Amino acid sequence: MPRYLSLVQIDEKSMPSEGPSPELMQRMGELLEEITKAGVMLDTAGLLPSAQGTRVHLAGGELSVTDGPFTESKEVIGGYAIMQCRDKAEAIEWTKRFLKVHGEEWTMTCEVREIEEG
């Protein structure tokens, strides 16, 4: 079965200042338990804020290193999930459920991409 990466993109400026609510964490835990029992979830995690990250960039053979926060970016990668699904449609359905768990106070986008098997 193919594997899919769902990259969670968030606008850090629009996140609730208090972070995820206890209710959100409970709903997320229930969804993660369901997706794990279904044999779909291989790995998932949230990432620390971009202020604690570093970007390494290559252009014209030269490397540059920039510490966060990355003010030029509206959205940053806030987390990921690696899923093993029958097809892309199934990966998208699980991703939709993940996004809906967050409710109206969050602004997020997930990019779903199949992992190339080598």
Stockholm file with secondary structure:
# STOCKHOLM 1.0

chainA/1-118         MPRYLSLVQIDEKSMPSEGPSPELMQRMGELLEEITKAGVMLDTAGLLPSAQGTRVHLAGGELSVTDGPFTESKEVIGGYAIMQCRDKAEAIEWTKRFLKVHGEEWTMTCEVREIEEG
#=GR chainA/1-118 SS CCEEEEEEEECGGGSCTTCSCHHHHHHHHHHHHHHHHTTCEEEEEECCCGGGCEEEEEETTEEEEEESCCTTCSCEEEEEEEEECSSHHHHHHHHHHHHHHTCTTCCEEEEEEECCCC
#=GC SS_cons         CCEEEEEEEECGGGSCTTCSCHHHHHHHHHHHHHHHHTTCEEEEEECCCGGGCEEEEEETTEEEEEESCCTTCSCEEEEEEEEECSSHHHHHHHHHHHHHHTCTTCCEEEEEEECCCC
//
